[in-house]
Amino acid sequence: MELNTISNTGTWGNSANRLNENFSKVNTEVEKLKNATTKNKGYFKTDALLKQTHQTAYYGDIAYVGTSYPYQIWTWNGTNWEDSKSTGGSETVNLGNYYTREDIDTQQHQQDDSLAAITEKQTEQEKKILSVEKTLENLEVAGVDVASADKLGGIKAETKTDAETAEAKIDPETGKLYVPAGGNNPDNEDLFLEKDENTQKEVMKFADKEYNAAGFSGLGRVYLRRNISVSKNVLTQDVMSKANTRYIIQYDYDLNGSTINIPENCILCFEGGSLKNGALNGNKTVIVSPPKKIFDKTLVLSGHFVGTAYVEYYGCYADIDSTDNDVCDAITALYKGFSDIKLLEGTYYTYKGGCRITSLSGQSKTTTIVHFHASKNEDYLFSMGYLDDLSNINYRERFLRLGNMRMIVEGSLASTRLEKCSGLLLGMIGNSEISNVRVDLFQENMKLSSVSEIKAAMESKDEEDKLNAAIRFIGYAELLKFDDIEPYGTIGIKAEGLLLDAISFRDCTIIGGSTGYASCLFNCQ
């Protein structure tokens, strides 16, 4: 195929003309390369010497033959050298300005290599052109409206309306198919077109969906958009006002000190966004998010949230020992809306303790650890059951759960031994379970240090009351199940409440060490 004979009819159109023009320019440059400095072969005394020196040449090459000016001009006719019957040349010849044969051969090789590279590129481009031509021919056979310089063609399925047809166009500059922005007609169910306020161009966005039980819609869907006001992205009640709807939260929102009341039976899907500075009131609300921060500490939960929450929702992460990363702060904040909280693997730290729980679980008592830096007497890490009215026997909190973790309680001041501390404090509680839990009060500042201290505790009720216990009962407990627990400390389990009724222990290991006082100590009815 010659480069200057590409077809410019049929599907190729004006693009072929532009390519032919380019190839013509390439051929011109190639000819210039061929007619470089080697066109004039030089001066020779006899034609025999010329033929001996240049046994072959390019068509049109010339040489000058003779011993004096004017010289006979010899030309290469494509087969051999012949006398042109013309004369010419220079009366004087400065041989210093001429290349030696070795120089000419070197340049000839370089030019041959350059010519070969150009030819190879031309061949590759020819193959691409043939491929595009073949594609266009196939599309034309298939009834495709092919693009030209003044018209962009499209592919439209037969028997389909414009709203049902996905349009792909062919760029006349590249010959490639593409889908133009806004070229597909959205169905307005999953996608819709909206004019961009800045560019005034139509852009495609994800569509909201109304909840319609009669139309089998499933839950509705709302993509929360940015709402910038005075350098804040403000979330307002009016954009979260539909029940039975999934709200997709992709941006960081400021509630601007207000309370958002979530309509009934909604799902908040956090996809990179977060909330702060206000209150969120749930109404059988589900949160969908990986264990990452979605709530700032300035965001307060209330109402009823369904499912399991992670302390990571409030930016509390394992293995970071800092007062700004207190696990009890996160648990307390979550319990204002959730009833079930889960901890991941690793060590969580707290300097506050005194955290009331309803349902808290880790991964196992070897992989999830909660480390409490106690600072005063009677400190405890977790509590279960009501603590505020221990005299009312009917005032009990039920169906509580604690499991799959190790609790460590130690004094924050190594030189001071704290008194009457515990890992787990049980108040008015019933129908609850504690399983796969280890409570560790074995640190030096939490246990007795000598036999004499043990004797003093045995002889004095006041001294005994000061002893620390891994698990301590102070209220009325019934139907309480302990399964696979390890309370380690001066006292393993101590009961000093109103009444214990129907308490079961299964697979429990209680260790007090060399200065342990009692595995179990019961001073109740």
C-alpha positions in Angstrom: 0.0 0.0 0.0 1.5 3.4 -1.0 1.3 6.1 1.6 -0.2 8.6 -0.8 -3.0 6.4 -1.9 -5.1 5.9 1.3 -8.7 5.7 0.4 -10.6 9.0 1.2 -14.0 7.6 0.4 -16.5 5.6 2.3 -16.2 5.5 6.1 -12.8 7.1 6.4 -13.8 10.6 5.2 -11.8 13.7 5.6 -9.5 12.1 8.2 -7.8 10.2 5.4 -7.0 13.5 3.6 -5.2 14.8 6.7 -3.2 11.5 7.1 -2.3 11.6 3.4 -1.0 15.1 3.8 1.1 14.0 6.7 2.5 11.0 4.8 3.4 13.2 1.9 5.4 15.4 4.2 7.1 12.3 5.6 8.0 11.1 2.0 9.5 14.5 1.2 11.7 14.3 4.3 12.8 10.8 3.3 13.8 12.1 -0.2 15.8 14.9 1.4 17.6 12.2 3.5 18.3 10.2 0.4 19.8 13.2 -1.4 22.1 14.2 1.4 25.9 14.8 0.9 26.5 11.5 -0.9 24.7 12.6 -4.2 28.0 14.0 -5.6 30.5 11.2 -5.7 33.4 13.5 -6.4 36.2 13.9 -9.0 38.0 11.1 -10.8 40.8 11.1 -13.4 39.2 8.3 -15.5 35.8 6.7 -15.8 37.5 3.4 -15.0 38.6 4.8 -11.6 35.0 6.0 -11.0 33.5 2.6 -11.8 36.1 0.9 -9.6 35.4 3.2 -6.7 31.6 3.2 -6.9 30.4 0.0 -8.4 26.8 0.9 -7.5 25.0 4.1 -6.6 21.6 5.7 -6.3 19.7 6.9 -9.3 20.7 10.4 -10.2 24.1 10.3 -8.5 26.8 12.3 -10.4 30.6 12.3 -10.7 33.1 14.5 -12.5 35.7 12.7 -14.8 38.9 14.2 -16.3 42.3 15.7 -15.5 41.4 19.4 -15.9 38.4 21.8 -16.0 35.9 21.5 -17.5 35.1 17.9 -16.4 32.9 15.4 -18.1 29.7 14.8 -16.0 28.9 11.1 -15.4 25.5 10.0 -14.0 24.1 6.7 -12.5 21.2 5.6 -14.7 20.0 3.0 -12.2 22.1 0.2 -13.7 25.5 1.6 -14.5 27.5 4.8 -14.9 27.2 6.7 -18.2 28.6 9.9 -19.8 25.9 12.6 -19.8 27.8 14.4 -22.6 27.8 17.5 -20.4 30.7 19.3 -18.7 31.0 21.2 -15.5 32.6 21.1 -12.1 34.9 23.6 -10.4 38.1 24.9 -11.9 39.8 24.4 -8.6 39.0 21.6 -6.1 39.8 21.8 -2.4 40.1 18.2 -1.5 40.3 19.1 2.2 36.5 19.8 2.0 35.7 16.3 0.8 34.9 13.3 2.9 37.1 10.2 2.6 35.5 7.0 1.5 35.6 5.8 5.1 33.7 8.9 6.2 31.2 8.5 3.4 30.6 4.8 4.2 30.0 5.7 7.9 27.5 8.4 7.1 25.8 6.1 4.6 25.3 3.4 7.3 23.8 6.0 9.6 21.5 7.3 6.9 20.5 3.7 6.1 19.6 3.1 9.7 17.6 6.3 10.0 15.7 5.4 6.8 15.0 1.9 8.1 13.6 3.3 11.3 11.3 5.8 9.4 10.1 2.9 7.2 9.3 0.8 10.2 7.2 3.6 11.8 5.4 4.1 8.5 4.6 0.3 8.4 3.2 0.4 11.9 1.0 3.3 11.2 -0.2 1.7 8.0 -1.3 -1.3 10.1 -3.2 0.9 12.5 -4.9 2.7 9.7 -5.9 -0.6 8.1 -7.3 -1.7 11.5 -9.3 1.5 11.9 -10.6 1.2 8.3 -11.7 -2.3 8.9 -13.5 -1.3 12.1 -15.3 1.5 10.4 -16.3 -0.8 7.5 -17.7 -3.3 10.0 -19.6 -0.5 11.8 -21.0 0.8 8.4 -22.2 -2.7 7.5 -23.9 -2.9 10.9 -25.8 0.3 10.2 -23.7 2.7 12.4 -23.9 6.4 11.7 -20.1 7.0 11.4 -18.6 10.3 12.5 -17.1 12.8 10.0 -15.3 16.1 10.4 -18.6 18.1 10.6 -20.8 15.5 12.2 -20.4 13.2 15.2 -22.1 9.9 14.6 -23.7 7.6 17.2 -24.8 4.0 17.7 -28.4 3.5 18.3 -30.1 0.2 18.9 -32.9 -0.6 16.5 -36.5 -0.6 17.9 -35.3 1.5 20.9 -36.4 4.9 21.8 -33.9 7.7 22.6 -34.5 7.2 26.3 -33.7 3.5 26.1 -30.6 3.9 23.9 -27.0 4.2 25.1 -25.2 6.4 22.6 -21.5 5.9 21.8 -19.8 8.3 19.4 -16.7 8.2 17.2 -14.2 11.0 17.5 -13.1 12.0 14.0 -9.7 13.0 15.3 -8.8 9.6 16.8 -11.3 7.3 15.2 -12.1 6.0 18.7 -15.6 5.4 20.2 -16.6 7.4 23.3 -19.6 8.2 25.4 -20.1 12.0 25.5 -21.0 13.7 28.8 -24.7 13.8 29.0 -24.9 11.7 25.9 -26.7 8.9 27.6 -30.2 9.6 28.7 -30.5 8.8 32.4 -33.6 7.0 33.6 -33.9 9.4 36.6 -34.2 6.4 38.9 -30.6 5.7 39.5 -29.1 8.7 37.6 -30.2 12.1 36.7 -28.9 15.3 34.9 -28.5 18.6 36.8 -27.0 21.9 35.7 -23.8 22.7 37.5 -24.2 26.2 39.2 -20.5 27.1 38.4 -20.1 25.8 34.9 -23.7 25.9 33.8 -23.2 22.6 32.1 -25.4 19.5 32.7 -23.7 16.9 35.0 -24.8 13.4 35.8 -25.5 12.6 39.5 -26.8 9.7 41.6 -30.6 10.1 41.9 -32.6 10.0 45.1 -35.5 7.6 45.4 -38.8 8.0 47.2 -40.1 5.3 49.4 -43.3 3.8 47.9 -44.6 0.6 49.5 -47.3 0.3 46.8 -44.7 0.5 44.1 -42.4 -2.1 45.7 -39.7 0.5 45.9 -37.9 -0.9 49.0 -36.4 1.8 51.2 -36.1 5.2 49.8 -32.7 6.8 49.1 -31.3 10.3 49.7 -27.8 11.4 48.8 -27.0 14.2 51.3 -25.5 17.1 49.3 -23.1 19.8 50.5 -24.7 22.8 52.1 -22.1 25.4 52.6 -23.0 28.3 55.0 -20.5 30.7 56.5 -17.6 28.3 56.0 -19.6 25.3 57.4 -21.2 22.4 55.7 -24.4 22.4 57.6 -26.8 19.5 57.9 -30.4 20.6 58.5 -33.6 18.7 59.5 -35.3 19.4 56.1 -32.9 17.2 54.2 -33.4 14.3 56.6 -37.2 14.3 56.9 -38.3 11.1 55.2 -39.1 7.8 57.0 -38.0 4.4 55.6 -35.1 5.9 53.8 -31.4 5.3 53.4 -29.3 8.5 53.8 -25.9 8.4 52.2 -23.4 10.5 54.0 -20.3 11.3 51.9 -19.3 14.7 53.4 -18.3 16.1 56.9 -21.3 17.9 58.3 -21.8 20.4 61.1 -25.2 20.3 62.8 -24.6 23.8 63.9 -25.7 23.1 67.5 -29.1 21.7 66.5 -30.8 18.4 67.0 -31.6 16.2 64.0 -34.6 13.9 64.7 -34.2 10.9 62.3 -37.5 9.7 61.0 -38.6 6.1 61.8 -36.9 3.1 60.3 -34.0 4.8 58.5 -30.5 3.7 57.7 -27.5 6.1 57.9 -24.8 4.9 55.4 -21.5 6.6 56.2 -19.4 6.6 53.0 -16.5 8.8 54.1 -18.6 11.5 55.9 -19.0 12.4 59.5 -21.2 14.5 61.9 -20.3 17.0 64.7 -21.6 19.8 66.8 -25.2 18.8 67.7 -27.4 15.9 68.6 -28.7 13.0 66.7 -31.9 11.4 67.9 -32.5 7.9 66.6 -35.8 6.2 65.9 -35.1 2.5 65.2 -32.1 3.9 63.3 -29.4 1.6 61.8 -25.8 2.9 61.3 -23.9 1.3 58.5 -20.1 2.1 58.7 -16.8 0.3 59.1 -15.2 0.8 62.5 -13.9 4.3 61.7 -14.5 7.7 63.1 -17.9 9.1 62.1 -18.9 11.1 65.2 -17.0 14.0 66.7 -17.0 14.2 70.5 -19.3 17.2 70.1 -22.0 15.0 68.6 -24.5 13.6 71.2 -26.6 10.5 70.5 -30.1 10.0 71.9 -33.1 7.8 71.2 -33.0 4.3 69.8 -30.3 3.0 67.4 -30.4 -0.6 66.3 -27.5 -3.0 66.0 -23.9 -3.0 67.1 -21.7 0.1 67.5 -17.9 0.4 67.7 -15.9 2.7 69.9 -14.0 3.7 66.8 -17.2 5.6 65.7 -16.1 8.2 68.2 -12.4 8.0 67.1 -11.2 5.7 69.9 -8.6 3.3 68.6 -6.8 0.3 70.2 -3.1 0.5 71.3 -3.1 4.3 71.8 -2.5 5.1 75.5 -3.7 8.7 75.8 -6.3 10.6 77.8 -7.7 11.9 74.5 -8.3 8.4 73.4 -10.2 7.1 76.5 -12.3 4.1 75.7 -14.8 4.8 78.5 -15.6 8.2 77.0 -16.5 6.5 73.7 -18.5 3.7 75.4 -20.5 6.2 77.5 -21.2 8.4 74.4 -22.4 5.4 72.4 -24.6 4.0 75.2 -26.8 7.1 74.9 -28.1 5.6 71.7 -26.9 2.1 71.4 -27.3 -0.9 73.7 -24.6 -3.2 72.1 -21.0 -2.2 71.7 -18.1 -4.2 70.3 -14.3 -3.9 70.8 -11.7 -5.0 68.3 -8.4 -6.7 68.9 -5.8 -4.7 70.8 -5.4 -2.8 74.1 -7.9 0.0 74.8 -7.0 2.5 77.6 -9.0 4.5 80.1 -8.1 6.9 82.9 -11.7 7.4 84.1 -13.3 4.0 84.5 -16.7 3.9 86.2 -18.3 3.0 82.9 -21.8 1.5 83.0 -22.4 -1.2 80.3 -25.4 -3.1 79.0 -23.8 -5.3 76.3 -20.1 -5.1 75.6 -17.9 -7.7 73.9 -14.4 -8.0 72.6 -12.8 -10.7 70.4 -11.4 -13.0 73.1 -9.8 -12.6 76.6 -6.4 -13.0 75.0 -6.7 -10.5 72.1 -9.0 -7.7 73.5 -7.7 -5.9 76.6 -9.1 -2.9 78.5 -6.4 -1.3 80.7 -7.6 1.0 83.5 -5.3 3.5 85.2 -7.1 3.8 88.5 -6.3 7.0 90.5 -8.4 6.7 93.8 -9.9 4.4 96.3 -13.2 2.6 95.3 -12.4 3.0 91.6 -13.8 0.4 89.2 -13.6 -0.2 85.5 -17.1 -1.4 84.5 -20.4 -1.7 86.2 -23.5 -3.7 85.3 -27.0 -3.2 86.7 -28.5 -0.2 88.5 -26.4 1.4 91.2 -28.5 4.3 92.3 -31.2 2.5 94.3 -29.8 -0.6 96.0 -32.7 -0.9 98.5 -35.5 -1.7 96.1 -35.4 -5.4 95.4 -37.6 -5.1 92.4 -35.4 -2.5 90.8 -33.2 -4.6 88.6 -31.6 -4.2 85.1 -31.9 -7.4 83.0 -30.4 -9.1 80.0 -27.0 -7.6 80.3 -23.9 -9.1 78.6 -20.1 -8.9 79.1 -17.7 -11.1 77.2 -14.5 -11.9 75.3 -12.0 -9.6 77.0 -9.3 -9.1 79.6 -9.6 -6.3 82.1 -6.5 -4.9 83.8 -6.8 -2.5 86.8 -3.7 -0.9 88.2 -3.0 2.3 90.2 -1.7 5.2 88.3 0.7 6.0 91.2 3.0 3.1 91.6 4.0 4.0 95.2 0.4 4.2 96.5 -1.8 1.1 97.1 -5.4 1.8 96.3 -8.2 0.3 98.4 -11.7 -1.2 97.7 -11.2 -1.1 93.9 -12.6 -3.6 91.5 -12.6 -4.5 87.8 -16.3 -5.3 87.6 -19.0 -3.9 89.9 -22.4 -5.6 89.9 -25.5 -3.7 91.2 -29.2 -4.5 90.8 -29.0 -7.1 88.0 -30.9 -10.1 86.7 -31.0 -12.6 83.8 -27.5 -11.7 82.7 -24.3 -13.4 81.5 -20.6 -12.8 81.9 -18.4 -15.2 79.8 -14.9 -15.6 78.6 -13.6 -12.8 80.8 -10.4 -12.3 82.8 -10.3 -9.6 85.5 -6.7 -8.8 86.6 -5.9 -6.9 89.8 -2.5 -8.4 90.3 -0.4 -5.3 90.0 1.7 -4.4 93.0 -0.3 -1.4 94.0 -3.6 -3.4 94.0 -2.8 -6.4 96.2 -1.5 -7.2 99.7 2.3 -7.4 100.1 2.7 -9.5 103.2 1.2 -12.2 105.4 0.9 -9.7 108.3 -1.5 -7.7 106.1 -3.5 -10.8 105.5 -3.8 -11.4 109.3 -4.8 -7.8 109.9 -7.6 -8.1 107.4 -8.8 -11.3 109.0 -8.9 -9.7 112.4 -10.6 -6.5 111.4 -13.8 -6.1 109.4 -12.7 -2.5 108.5 -9.4 -3.8 107.1 -11.2 -6.5 105.2 -13.6 -4.0 103.6 -10.6 -2.2 102.2 -9.4 -5.1 100.1 -9.6 -5.0 96.4 -11.7 -7.6 94.5 -11.7 -8.5 90.8 -15.5 -8.9 90.8 -17.7 -7.2 93.5 -21.5 -7.6 94.1 -23.1 -4.7 95.9 -26.8 -5.1 95.0 -29.4 -7.8 94.4 -28.4 -10.3 91.8 -30.4 -13.2 90.5 -30.3 -15.6 87.5 -26.7 -14.6 86.8 -24.5 -16.8 84.8 -20.6 -16.9 84.9 -19.0 -19.0 82.2 -15.2 -19.3 81.6 -14.1 -16.4 83.9 -10.7 -15.7 85.6 -11.0 -13.2 88.4 -7.4 -12.6 89.7 -6.7 -10.5 92.7 -6.5 -10.3 96.5 -10.2 -11.4 96.5 -11.5 -13.1 93.3 -15.2 -12.6 93.8 -16.7 -10.6 96.7 -20.5 -10.4 97.5 -21.6 -7.7 99.9 -25.0 -6.9 98.5 -28.6 -7.6 99.5 -29.1 -11.0 98.1 -27.7 -13.5 95.6 -30.1 -15.9 94.0 -29.6 -18.5 91.4 -26.0 -17.6 90.5 -24.2 -20.3 88.3 -20.5 -20.7 87.8 -19.0 -22.8 85.0 -15.3 -23.3 84.2 -14.0 -20.6 86.5 -10.4 -20.1 87.6 -9.8 -17.9 90.6 -6.2 -17.0 91.7 -5.1 -14.8 94.6 -1.4 -15.5 94.5 0.9 -15.8 97.5 -0.8 -12.9 99.3 -4.3 -13.6 98.2 -7.0 -13.3 100.8 -9.9 -15.2 99.5 -11.1 -16.8 96.2 -14.7 -16.0 97.1 -16.0 -13.9 100.0 -19.7 -13.7 100.6 -21.2 -11.3 103.2 -24.8 -11.2 102.0 -28.1 -13.1 102.4 
